[in-house]
Amino acid sequence: MKKIGFSGTLDPITNGHMWVINEARSLADEVVVFLSENPAKKPRFTAEERKSIIALSCAEQGWDNVSVVIVRGDYTARAAKKQGVECLIRGIRTTADFDYENLIQQTNVDVLQGAKTVFVMPPRDLGSVSSSFVKALEGPIGWNWIMKQFVPGPAYHAWVLGWLRREWETLWDYEHRDATAIAHADQWFVQLTGATAYGGPARHYHNLDHLVHGLCEIRVWAANTRPDPADVDIVKQAFWFHDAEYGHSGEPGTLSNEEASAQLWLGSHLGQEMADAAELIRATDHFQEAAITHRLKDILLCVDLAILGQDDEVYQNYARAIRQEYIHLPDVKYREQRRGALLHLCRKAQGGQLFRDAYFAEQYNQRAIDNMQREMAQL
């Protein structure tokens, strides 16, 4: 077969979709992905954005025989025939899927004189994966780590950036800002999520995932404890910037990462009151923490350390990511330093001093002790 087509809204494209595309590659020389533009579905990404995500996802797999066509104002089966595609491929997960897809394919052929359809059945681990399923994951703490299992890398990156963008716009009240203020905030969003900050390729842990996790922790903490909304904003401002700078050695005569991040925040001129968030950023520095007294210090520190109290799989991924960030250290040196840091943190947790806010202590303290003791045993 020369050409075969695959169609859908693909908002976002999932690993299930990718499996069907790969099956199509085994059946034909060329695969054409027909991307439906259906405004009634109110997709998260525009058609052009989805086209780019699909192309990047296929390129990541080394698939050079897949192209993407946006279908506007036409039936996919009819558009496929116009492109020289005589056959479409669809994934069938359930008997209900088959009944629905069979009706569609009969309509395509009998009514529209369009392309015929071939059905394939995905493996069991992808049987429940759909765009709707992936979208439904968003929200609770850890949603990003779960989503990452079900979508290709470019789709995940785009989804996380979109989520962070909405968080950023809400924090800086874009609806009530003038164009100049919005453009200024936009520049800082691009910088913070880009290659020189959380989006950097060497950021294995202090990255966009860390940013998403912390902001989710702040949101859930606020929903459960009902603090002053102004205080919630201060904690969010500090968290956005607390690891923005990550290449400073902290040697005598140089700034620590935390102080450099605080200075970056102060220089951003994003808010009218900057001092509170700057103090919180400095409080994440082990050497400055004790000297800083701030009503929100314990909250930010708890948010930053909440990773220690996550489920085992998340914690194991975190531990591996930390090792990658210190890949310059030989194993013996890393194990020694990591064990020392964990022992210190574990003792604080056992003494009730790691999570000094009652809400976070109840959520994470015991789990953090278990996780750290397990990692120390493995070192």
N, C-alpha and C positions, 0 to 999 in steps of 0.2 A: 504494500500500500504506500502511495507516495505521501499523502497528507491525511492527518486525522485531527479533529478539533476537540477541544474541551472548553466548556462554557460555565459561567457562573458570575455572581456578583463579587465573590472572593474578597470579602471585607471583614476580616483579613483572610489572606490565603493561609491555609493550615497544612500541617504535615500530611493530613489525609488527602488534600488536594494535590500535594506534591507527589504522593504515591501514585495517584491516578495519572498524573502527567508522565511520570516515569514509566508506567505501564503502557501509556500511549506511545512513548518513544520506542518501546520494544515491538510495536506493531506497525510503525510507519517511519518513513525517512524524515518527515517533518511534522512537528506538532504546532498547531495554531491555537492559542488560548483566546477565546472570545469573551471579552470582558463586558458584561452588561451594564449599561448606564441606566439605572432605574431610579429617578428622583423620589419616587413614592417610598422606597425602602430607607431613605435618609441614611446613606452609608457614612461611616466615620471618615473615610478617605475619599477624595475626589477620584474620578476615573483615571486621571493622569497620574495621581499618586499611587493608585493601586497598580497601574501598568508598570511604573518604575519599581515597586516592591516585588512584583512577580518576576520582572526581568532580573533584578538583583538576586532573588532567591534561586532562580535557575542558573545564573552565572556562578553563584557560590558552589553549586553542585557540578560545575563544568559542563552543563548542558548547552551546547551551542546550536542545537537544532530546534529550539523553541522560540516562537515569536508571539507577540501579544497584539490583538486588534480590539479596539474599543467599538462596541456596537451601539449606535444611537438611532433610535426611531425605526428599528427593524426587528423582525424575529430572528433569533440566533440561527436557527436551522436554515433560514433563507439567506441570511448573510454569509453563512458558511459555504453554501453552494456557489455564491458569487465569488468566493475566494478560492474556488476549485477544491473545496473539501466536501467529499461525498459521505463521510462518516464521522459522527460524534462519539465520544466516549463518556460514560457516566459511571460513577461509583454507586453501588447498591449496598446499603448497610442493613436494611431490614425488609421484611415482606411489604410493609407499608410503602417504603421507598420504591420497591419494584412496581407496585400497583400504580403509584403516582407517575413514575418515570415512563412506564409502559404507555400510559394514556398520553403523555406528552409526546413520546416518539411516534405514536400513531397519528397524532395531530400534525406533527412536523412533516410526515411523509404524505398522508392522505389529503390534508387540507392545504398545507403550505408548499407541497412539492419540494420540501427541503431535504437536508441530509438525514440519513438513517442513523440509528444509535446502536452502539455496542455497550453492553453492561459488564462491569467487572466488580468483584467483591473484595474489599480491602481486608487486610489481616485483622485479627481480633483486637489488637491493641489500638487500632485506628478506627474501629467500628463506630465509636460514639463521638468522634472528633468532627466538629463542624464549626463554621464561623459563629453561629449562634451560641454554641457551647463555649467557645473561647471568650466571646464578649461577656457572657454571664459570669465569668471568673473575676472580672475587674471589681475592685473595691476593698474587700477585707485585707487585713495584714497578710502579706505573703502571696497576694494574687499574682504578682509579677513572676515569682519563681515557679508557680504552677503553670502559668501561661507559657513560659519559656519551653516547657516540655512538649507543647502541641503546635508550635508555629516555627517556620524557618527564621533564621537570625535576622534578616532584613525586615521581616514583618514585625518581629518582636521589638526591634530597635525603633521602628516607626511608631508602633503603638505606645511604647514607653515615652518617647519624646512628645507625642500628642497629649498623653496624660499629664506629663510634667508641665507642658505648655498651659494647659487649663488651670493647673494649680498655681502657676506663676501669674497668670492673668487675674485670677481671683485675689491673690495676695496683694497685687498692686492696683486692684480696682480699675481695670482697663475701661469699664463702662463709664466711669466718671472722670477719666483723665483726658487731657488734650493731646493732640497729635504729637507734639514735641516730647511730652513725658512718656507717651507710649513708645515712640521710636527709641528713646533712651533706655527704657526698660527692655525693649526687644534686643538691643545690643548686648545687654548683660545676660539675658537668657541664652543667647547664642554663645557667648563666651563661657558661661558656666557649664553648659551641656556639651561644649565642643572639645576638640582634641587637646587643648591646653589645660583643661580642668577635668570634670567628672567623666567626660567622654573620651579621655585619652586612652590610647592602646595599651599603656603600661598600668592602667588602673584596673587591677584584677579584683579588688574588693572595694576600695574607696571610689566607687564608680556610680553610674546611673542607677544601678540596682540598689545601692546603698542609699541614694537620694530618695528613690521611691519608697523604700522600706521605712526610712525615718519619717517622711512626710505622712505615710499611712499611720505610723505609731502616734504621731502628734494628733492626727484627725481622730483616731479612736480614743486616745486619752481625753481629748476635749469633749467628745460625745458622752463619755462616761463620768467625767468629773465636773463639767460645766464651769470652766474657769472664765475669767474676763476675756472677751474676744480680742481685746488689745494685747493681752499677754500671749494668746495663741499666736498672733501675728509676729510678736517679737521672737518667740521660739522658732517659728518657721523661718524668719529672716536669718537667724543665727545658723540654723541647720543648713540652709541653702549655701551658706558661705563657709561653714566650719572646716571643710576639707578642700576648699577651692584651690588652695596652694598645697602642693604635696612634694615638692622637690627640694625643700630646704633642709640643710643638715642639722641645724641647731647648734653647730659648733660655736665656740667663743667668737664673737664679732659678727655672727650671722643671725638672722631671724629664724625662729622656729617656724614650722609649718603653720601652727595655730596663730602665732603673732602676724605672720605674713598674710594669713587669711583675714584676720581682723583688720589689718591695714587695707587690704583689698576692699573689704566691705565699707570701711570709712571713706575710701576714695571713690566709691561707686555713686554716692550722692543720690541714692534711690529713695531714701526716706528723710523726713524732717528731724526725727529723733533717732540718732544712730548709736548712741553710747550704750544703751541697754544690750542690744544684740552683739556689739563689739565685746562687751564684758563676758557674755555667754560663750562666744567663740574662744576667748582666751581661757575660759574655765575648762575647755576640753584638753588643755595642755597640762600634763601631769605636774610640771614644775611651777605653773602659775595657779593651779586650782585652789590650793589651800589659802592663798592670799585674797581670793575673790569671794565676796559675800554678795549674793544676789538672790532675790526671792524665787527666780526661775532656774537657778543653776542646777538643782537636782533633777529637774524635768529634762533639760537638754542632755545631761549626762546619762540619764536613764534611757532616753531615746537612742543615744549613740551606742549604748552597751546592750540594747535589747536583742541584738543578734545572738548574744551568748545564750539566751533562753529559748531559742527556736527549736523546732522539731529536729530529730537526729539528722535527716537527710539535708536539711538547710544548713545545719551547723557543720556537717562534714564538708559541704561545698564551700562554706565560709573559711574553714580551716585550710582547705587546699588553695583558696584564693589568697589568703595571707601568705602562705608559703611562696606563691608566685610573685607576690610583691617584694619579697625578700630573697629572690632567686640569686642575688649577687652573693649571698652568704653561703659558705659551704655547709653541708648537712650538720656536721658536729657543732659548729658555731650556732647555727639556727636553732637546733634542738635545745641547746643550752639556754639561749636567750628566750626562746618561746616558752620553755618550761618555767623559767624564772618569772616571766610575765603572768603566766597562767596561775602559778602558785600564789602570787601576790593577789590576783583578782579573786581566786577561789577563797582565800582566807578572808578577804573583805566580804564576800558573799556569805560565808559561814558566820561572820560576825554581824550580819545584817547591815553592812555599810556599802555594799555594791550598788544596790538599788535603794536609794534613800528616800524615794517617794513611795508611799504605801501602795498606791495603785500598781506601779510597775513591780514592786517587790512581790506582791501577791501573784502577779502574772508570770514572773520569770525567774525568781530567785532560786528555787529548788532545781528547776530544769537547768539553769546555768551551772550550778554546782555539779550536777550529773555530767553535763557535757564536757566541762573543763577537766574533771577527774578522768573521764574516758580518754580525752585527747592526751593528757599527761601520761597515761598508762601506755599509749601508743607511741609516744615520742622515744 
